[in-house]
């Protein structure tokens, strides 16, 4: 019983890590798909298609993290 309590306090199921992972996945979804390609193409003069590709990868990573959190029941829908 004590191991379960320690896991909930220090592990991935703690409130801090749940909030951090949800915020990080939302940043990847919203910022990764919109602002990152714009900043890469405008400020770094990167190719348009390369910047869109990087943004798409970040968007997919954000959705993957969100699906992981839902499957592990860290957040409920």
Backbone bond lengths (Angstrom), bond angles and torsions (degrees), N, CA, C in turn:
res aa  C-N    CA-C-N  psi(-1)  N-CA   C-N-CA  omega(-1)  CA-C   N-CA-C  phi
1 X - - - 1.441 - - 1.525 111.31 -
2 X 1.333 116.08 -36.09 1.458 119.34 -178.63 1.523 111.11 -68.95
3 X 1.340 117.27 -32.12 1.463 119.58 178.46 1.519 111.18 -65.24
4 X 1.315 117.10 -38.10 1.458 120.38 178.64 1.521 111.37 -64.05
5 X 1.327 116.75 -38.89 1.463 120.09 179.24 1.522 110.70 -68.12
6 X 1.339 117.66 -40.45 1.457 120.45 178.26 1.521 111.48 -66.65
7 X 1.319 117.04 -37.10 1.455 121.12 179.21 1.516 110.34 -64.65
8 X 1.310 117.80 -40.16 1.455 120.97 -179.88 1.516 111.78 -71.08
9 X 1.313 118.04 -26.56 1.460 120.56 -179.66 1.523 111.05 -85.05
10 X 1.318 117.66 -41.72 1.453 119.80 -172.73 1.516 114.34 -106.83
11 X 1.310 118.71 -16.30 1.452 121.47 -174.34 1.512 112.95 -88.52
12 X 1.321 113.96 -163.04 1.456 120.94 -177.52 1.529 110.91 -68.82
13 X 1.322 117.66 -16.89 1.457 121.39 -178.26 1.527 113.00 -86.90
14 X 1.321 117.73 1.69 1.463 118.81 177.51 1.525 109.81 -71.33
15 X 1.306 114.74 156.02 1.460 120.35 -176.59 1.527 110.83 -63.21
16 X 1.328 117.21 -38.01 1.468 121.08 179.75 1.527 111.36 -60.76
17 X 1.328 117.26 -48.45 1.464 120.27 -177.70 1.515 111.89 -70.12
18 X 1.332 117.71 -34.70 1.468 119.38 176.81 1.520 110.67 -62.74
19 X 1.311 116.62 -46.60 1.465 120.16 -179.74 1.518 110.50 -65.52
20 X 1.330 117.59 -43.24 1.458 121.79 -179.42 1.524 111.28 -61.98
21 X 1.321 117.57 -44.43 1.460 120.57 -179.03 1.521 112.27 -68.65
22 X 1.327 117.57 -36.64 1.464 119.80 177.82 1.526 110.29 -67.39
23 X 1.326 117.72 -43.59 1.468 120.68 178.54 1.524 110.51 -64.03
24 X 1.331 117.27 -41.15 1.456 120.71 179.35 1.523 111.69 -64.55
25 X 1.328 116.90 -40.47 1.461 118.73 178.44 1.524 111.35 -67.80
26 X 1.320 117.81 -36.85 1.466 120.04 176.89 1.530 111.02 -66.78
27 X 1.317 117.25 -38.19 1.469 119.69 175.76 1.520 111.11 -63.07
28 X 1.329 117.14 -42.29 1.458 120.11 178.38 1.526 111.14 -63.35
29 X 1.326 116.71 -40.04 1.458 119.85 -177.77 1.522 110.94 -69.56
30 X 1.316 117.96 -50.67 1.451 120.46 -173.03 1.527 113.58 -84.24
31 X 1.310 117.12 -46.72 1.465 119.95 -178.39 1.517 110.93 -78.51
32 X 1.320 117.09 -37.88 1.462 120.79 -178.63 1.511 113.57 -64.95
33 X 1.304 116.62 -31.65 1.453 119.49 -178.20 1.520 114.41 -89.26
34 X 1.333 118.00 -14.96 1.467 119.47 -175.24 1.520 112.97 -120.75
35 X 1.309 117.20 -61.15 1.457 120.66 -171.56 1.521 114.00 -77.26
36 X 1.327 117.05 -35.46 1.468 119.94 -178.42 1.528 111.63 -62.99
37 X 1.342 120.45 -47.29 1.469 118.30 177.42 1.528 112.75 -62.22
38 X 1.310 116.71 -37.50 1.461 119.96 178.10 1.522 111.13 -63.53
39 X 1.326 116.82 -47.89 1.463 120.15 -179.73 1.527 111.74 -64.94
40 X 1.324 116.89 -37.88 1.457 119.23 179.51 1.524 111.58 -67.00
41 X 1.322 116.68 -40.27 1.458 118.61 -176.89 1.523 112.28 -78.16
42 X 1.318 117.97 -33.15 1.467 120.19 -176.36 1.523 111.60 -87.40
43 X 1.320 117.86 -51.86 1.463 119.47 -173.70 1.523 113.24 -80.93
44 X 1.327 117.20 -40.22 1.469 119.75 -177.95 1.524 112.81 -94.87
45 X 1.329 117.02 -1.68 1.469 122.77 -179.99 1.525 111.50 55.53
46 X 1.326 115.93 38.54 1.453 121.43 178.17 1.526 108.67 -80.01
47 X 1.297 116.30 156.89 1.458 121.19 177.34 1.530 110.08 -58.04
48 X 1.322 115.32 143.59 1.466 120.45 -177.67 1.523 110.79 -61.22
49 X 1.319 117.71 -44.57 1.457 120.59 -177.30 1.525 112.08 -69.88
50 X 1.322 117.46 -33.77 1.461 120.01 176.98 1.528 110.68 -68.09
51 X 1.327 116.67 -40.12 1.455 119.03 179.39 1.525 111.40 -68.55
52 X 1.329 117.54 -37.22 1.463 120.94 176.06 1.526 109.65 -65.54
53 X 1.326 117.43 -38.79 1.465 121.04 178.06 1.519 112.07 -62.82
54 X 1.325 116.99 -43.12 1.463 120.71 178.08 1.521 110.12 -65.02
55 X 1.319 117.07 -41.39 1.466 120.38 177.02 1.512 112.25 -62.40
56 X 1.325 116.89 -38.49 1.459 121.16 178.53 1.526 110.89 -66.90
57 X 1.314 117.03 -39.42 1.464 120.66 177.57 1.530 110.35 -63.60
58 X 1.332 117.30 -42.07 1.468 120.37 178.28 1.529 111.17 -66.02
59 X 1.313 117.38 -38.15 1.458 122.09 177.78 1.527 110.79 -63.12
60 X 1.316 117.02 -45.29 1.465 121.48 179.30 1.531 110.47 -66.29
61 X 1.331 117.45 -37.90 1.464 120.60 177.23 1.530 110.59 -64.13
62 X 1.315 117.60 -38.97 1.462 120.96 177.75 1.514 111.95 -64.90
63 X 1.346 116.62 -43.52 1.458 119.50 176.91 1.528 111.04 -66.10
64 X 1.322 117.27 -37.87 1.465 120.31 177.30 1.515 112.16 -62.73
65 X 1.323 116.75 -42.43 1.459 120.39 177.63 1.519 110.85 -65.25
66 X 1.328 117.73 -39.14 1.456 120.71 179.16 1.529 110.61 -65.94
67 X 1.322 118.03 -40.87 1.464 121.06 177.12 1.523 110.47 -64.63
68 X 1.325 117.16 -39.35 1.466 121.22 176.27 1.526 110.84 -59.92
69 X 1.321 116.65 -44.51 1.461 120.27 -179.22 1.525 111.33 -66.12
70 X 1.310 117.13 -36.16 1.467 120.01 178.91 1.521 110.51 -70.71
71 X 1.322 117.89 -41.20 1.473 120.80 -178.95 1.519 111.84 -68.25
72 X 1.320 118.19 -34.03 1.463 121.76 178.14 1.527 111.66 -80.63
73 X 1.329 116.06 0.31 1.463 123.52 -179.85 1.517 112.05 60.33
74 X 1.334 116.69 32.33 1.452 120.53 173.60 1.526 110.54 -78.50
75 X 1.326 115.65 -28.45 1.459 120.83 171.85 1.512 107.39 -131.60
76 X 1.305 116.53 152.46 1.456 120.22 179.04 1.510 109.25 -115.12
77 X 1.298 114.39 147.09 1.457 120.01 -178.24 1.504 110.26 -98.38
